Amino acid sequence: MKKIFYIIILILGFNDLLATESKIIYKIQNEIITNIDIKNEYKYLLALNNELQNLSKDKIYNISKESIIRETVKKNEILKRFKSLEIDENFLDTVIKNLYLKKLKLSSREDFIIYLKKYDLRIEDLEKKIKIDLLWNELIVKKYNSQIKIDVESIKKEINNNELLITKKYLLSEIVFKIVSNTELNIKYTEIKNSIEENGFENTVLIYSIADSSKVGGNIGWINESSLNRKIRENIESLNVGDLSEPILIPNGALILKINDIKQENKKIDIELELKKTIEYKRNILLNQYSQIYFNKIKKNLLFNE
């Protein structure tokens, strides 16, 4: 009961930063974003990451504002390409189940509904947001899938060479950020490390990361060492649990990885399964890069007024 009361106080406290009456903050094409939309986005982000409450109100406001802007830009583009925001219900249920089981550690959909009520949210609110993310991903796949080139033979060769060796897995989180020069890279990296010390990793993800994983604390799950490209492997192979990688240059920005856990197993690798997982991982990295490039392009071309 105390926790529920504390969450209500947090949400009410955030109201101090926003007028109680509805006020238009942005206009994006024919869509408007109000102070109420920003407040609701805060409740949504807080439900996914309780650590958000430890930031200042100004930072919370900016994170919530940028998050709802990203969603609105994506929705605007999706509705140009799709007839509606509807997707396969079974697929949607699977995504939601993974969210409450793995991210929030809840045991059932009913528990999840009760959990959302603590934040004055309905599961329908969350479903709408997830639909936008899933349809955006579908749009990116349709647009760029034919441009993705993966050296399958090279991956096969590397897996075969390591067939009987100890396999290593990393539980990783990421921060992806934009840079325009090497000088900015070093400055930004120092700034991000300082923010992690002050605000924690998951809050820093919300502040700085432009990746779609930012809403779930940057978490990208367990990744086999053999699935990582050489540049990333060399960067993280000597790191311990809790360590951060050096910044890794990627198209349109840079990447920082956090090592959340490490597993080592001595067993024969299922070559076909490992090949499939590695191809999927590398494909997702490229699609994420195309996603950010395309997002920046369409946002730049939208009629955008404050």
C-alpha positions in Angstrom: 0.0 0.0 0.0 2.9 2.4 0.8 4.4 1.8 -2.6 1.1 2.6 -4.4 0.8 5.8 -2.3 4.4 6.8 -3.2 3.8 6.3 -6.9 0.6 8.4 -6.7 2.7 11.1 -5.0 5.3 11.0 -7.7 2.7 11.4 -10.5 1.0 14.2 -8.6 4.4 15.9 -8.0 5.1 15.8 -11.8 1.9 17.7 -12.3 3.7 20.7 -10.7 5.8 21.0 -13.8 2.7 21.0 -16.1 -0.4 23.1 -16.1 -3.5 21.2 -14.9 -5.5 22.4 -18.0 -4.7 21.0 -21.4 -2.2 23.1 -23.3 -0.7 22.4 -26.8 3.1 22.0 -26.6 3.9 20.8 -30.2 2.2 20.5 -33.5 3.5 17.8 -35.8 1.7 17.9 -39.1 -2.0 17.4 -38.1 -1.1 15.9 -34.7 -0.9 17.9 -31.5 1.1 17.0 -28.3 -0.3 18.5 -25.1 1.1 18.8 -21.6 -1.4 16.0 -20.7 0.2 13.7 -23.3 3.6 14.4 -21.8 2.3 13.6 -18.3 0.8 10.3 -19.6 4.1 9.4 -21.3 5.8 9.9 -18.0 3.5 7.5 -16.3 4.2 4.9 -19.1 7.9 5.3 -18.8 7.8 5.2 -15.0 5.9 1.9 -15.2 8.7 0.4 -17.3 11.5 1.9 -15.3 10.9 2.9 -11.6 14.4 4.4 -11.5 13.1 7.3 -13.5 11.6 8.8 -10.3 15.2 9.5 -9.1 15.8 12.2 -11.9 15.0 15.9 -11.6 11.6 17.0 -12.8 13.2 18.9 -15.7 15.0 15.8 -16.9 11.8 13.7 -16.5 9.9 16.3 -18.5 12.4 16.4 -21.3 12.6 12.6 -21.5 8.9 12.2 -21.6 8.5 15.0 -24.2 11.1 13.5 -26.5 9.6 10.0 -26.1 6.1 11.2 -27.1 7.5 13.2 -30.0 9.3 10.0 -31.3 6.1 8.1 -31.0 4.1 10.8 -32.8 6.6 11.0 -35.7 6.5 7.2 -36.1 2.7 7.0 -36.0 2.4 9.8 -38.6 4.6 7.8 -41.0 3.0 4.5 -40.2 -0.5 5.8 -41.1 0.9 6.8 -44.5 1.9 3.2 -45.2 -0.7 1.1 -43.3 -4.5 1.4 -43.3 -4.7 1.2 -39.5 -2.7 0.6 -36.3 -3.9 -3.0 -36.0 -1.6 -6.0 -35.9 -2.0 -9.8 -35.3 -3.5 -10.2 -31.8 -1.5 -13.4 -31.0 1.8 -11.6 -31.9 0.8 -8.6 -29.7 -0.1 -10.9 -26.8 3.3 -12.6 -27.1 5.2 -9.3 -27.0 3.2 -8.1 -24.0 3.8 -11.4 -22.2 7.5 -11.1 -22.8 7.4 -7.6 -21.3 5.6 -8.5 -18.0 7.4 -11.9 -17.6 11.0 -10.9 -18.5 11.2 -7.2 -17.9 8.8 -6.7 -15.0 9.0 -10.2 -13.5 5.2 -10.5 -13.2 3.6 -13.9 -13.3 0.4 -13.2 -15.3 -1.5 -10.8 -17.4 -3.9 -10.2 -14.5 -0.9 -9.2 -12.3 0.2 -6.9 -15.1 -3.2 -5.2 -15.3 -3.1 -4.6 -11.5 0.5 -3.3 -11.8 -0.5 -0.8 -14.5 -3.4 0.6 -12.4 -0.8 1.8 -9.9 0.4 4.2 -12.5 -3.1 5.2 -13.6 -2.6 3.2 -16.9 -4.8 0.7 -18.7 -3.4 -2.2 -20.7 -5.1 -0.7 -23.8 -2.9 2.3 -23.4 0.2 0.2 -23.5 -1.1 -2.0 -26.3 -1.5 1.1 -28.5 2.2 2.1 -27.9 3.5 -1.4 -28.6 1.5 -1.5 -31.8 3.2 1.6 -33.0 6.6 0.2 -32.2 5.8 -3.1 -33.9 4.4 -1.5 -37.1 7.4 0.9 -37.2 9.7 -2.2 -37.2 7.6 -3.8 -39.9 7.9 -0.6 -42.0 11.7 -0.6 -41.6 11.9 -4.3 -42.6 9.8 -3.8 -45.7 11.8 -0.7 -46.7 15.4 -1.9 -46.0 15.4 -5.7 -45.9 16.6 -6.1 -49.5 19.6 -3.8 -48.7 20.8 -6.0 -45.8 23.9 -8.1 -46.8 25.2 -10.6 -44.3 28.3 -12.8 -45.0 26.7 -16.2 -44.1 29.7 -18.2 -45.2 32.0 -16.2 -43.0 29.7 -16.8 -40.0 29.5 -20.6 -40.8 33.3 -20.8 -40.9 33.7 -19.0 -37.6 31.1 -21.2 -35.9 32.7 -24.4 -37.3 36.1 -23.3 -36.0 34.6 -22.9 -32.5 32.4 -26.0 -32.5 33.8 -27.7 -29.4 35.2 -24.7 -27.6 33.8 -23.1 -24.4 30.9 -20.9 -25.5 30.5 -17.5 -23.9 27.3 -15.5 -23.6 26.9 -11.9 -22.5 23.7 -10.3 -21.0 24.0 -6.8 -22.6 22.4 -3.4 -22.4 23.1 -0.6 -24.8 23.3 3.2 -25.2 23.3 4.4 -28.8 24.0 8.1 -29.3 24.6 10.5 -32.1 27.9 12.2 -32.8 29.4 14.4 -35.5 33.1 14.2 -34.7 35.7 12.2 -32.8 36.1 15.2 -30.4 32.4 15.1 -29.7 32.7 11.3 -29.1 35.1 11.7 -26.2 33.1 14.5 -24.7 29.8 12.7 -25.0 31.3 9.4 -23.6 32.6 11.3 -20.5 29.2 13.0 -20.1 27.4 9.7 -20.3 29.7 8.0 -17.8 29.2 10.9 -15.4 25.4 10.6 -15.8 25.6 6.8 -15.1 27.4 7.5 -11.8 24.9 10.2 -10.9 21.6 8.8 -12.3 22.1 5.1 -12.8 22.4 3.2 -16.1 18.7 2.9 -17.0 18.0 6.5 -16.5 21.0 7.5 -18.5 19.7 5.3 -21.3 16.5 7.3 -21.3 18.4 10.6 -21.3 20.9 9.8 -24.1 20.0 6.7 -26.1 18.3 7.1 -29.5 17.8 3.3 -29.8 14.4 1.7 -29.7 15.7 -0.3 -26.7 15.7 2.9 -24.6 12.2 2.3 -23.2 13.3 -1.0 -21.6 16.5 0.4 -20.1 18.6 -0.4 -23.1 18.3 -4.2 -22.5 19.1 -6.3 -25.6 19.2 -9.7 -23.8 21.7 -12.6 -23.9 24.0 -12.6 -26.9 26.5 -15.4 -27.8 30.0 -14.2 -28.2 30.1 -15.7 -31.7 27.2 -13.5 -32.8 29.2 -10.3 -32.1 31.3 -8.7 -34.7 35.1 -8.6 -34.2 35.2 -5.0 -33.2 32.6 -5.5 -30.4 34.2 -8.8 -29.2 37.6 -7.2 -28.9 36.1 -4.2 -27.0 34.3 -6.3 -24.4 36.2 -9.6 -24.1 38.3 -8.4 -21.1 35.4 -6.7 -19.3 33.7 -8.0 -16.2 30.1 -8.0 -15.1 29.0 -4.3 -14.4 31.7 -2.9 -16.8 31.1 -0.5 -19.7 32.6 -0.8 -23.1 34.6 2.0 -24.8 32.4 3.8 -27.4 32.1 1.7 -30.6 31.6 3.7 -33.8 28.5 2.6 -35.8 26.8 4.2 -38.8 25.1 7.5 -37.7 26.6 7.4 -34.2 28.3 5.4 -31.4 27.4 2.5 -29.1 28.2 1.8 -25.5 27.6 -1.7 -24.1 27.1 -2.6 -20.4 27.9 -6.2 -19.3 25.1 -7.3 -17.0 26.1 -10.9 -16.7 28.4 -13.5 -18.4 27.9 -17.3 -18.8 30.5 -19.8 -20.0 29.5 -23.3 -21.1 31.6 -26.2 -22.5 29.4 -28.0 -24.9 29.1 -28.9 -28.6 27.5 -26.0 -30.5 24.3 -26.6 -32.5 25.7 -25.2 -35.7 22.4 -24.6 -37.5 20.8 -23.0 -34.4 23.8 -20.8 -33.8 24.0 -19.8 -37.4 20.3 -18.7 -37.4 20.7 -16.7 -34.1 23.9 -15.0 -35.4 22.3 -14.0 -38.7 19.2 -12.7 -36.8 21.3 -10.7 -34.4 23.4 -9.1 -37.2 20.3 -8.4 -39.2 18.7 -6.6 -36.2 21.7 -4.4 -35.7 21.5 -3.3 -39.3 17.8 -2.7 -39.2 18.2 -0.6 -36.0 20.7 1.5 -37.8 18.4 2.0 -40.8 15.5 2.7 -38.4 17.4 5.6 -36.9 18.5 7.0 -40.2 15.0 6.9 -41.6 13.5 8.4 -38.5 15.8 11.3 -38.6 15.0 11.8 -42.3 11.2 11.9 -41.9 11.4 14.0 -38.7 13.4 16.6 -40.6 10.8 16.8 -43.4 7.8 17.1 -41.1 6.0 20.4 -40.4 7.1 20.8 -36.8 5.9 23.8 -34.7 6.2 24.7 -31.0 
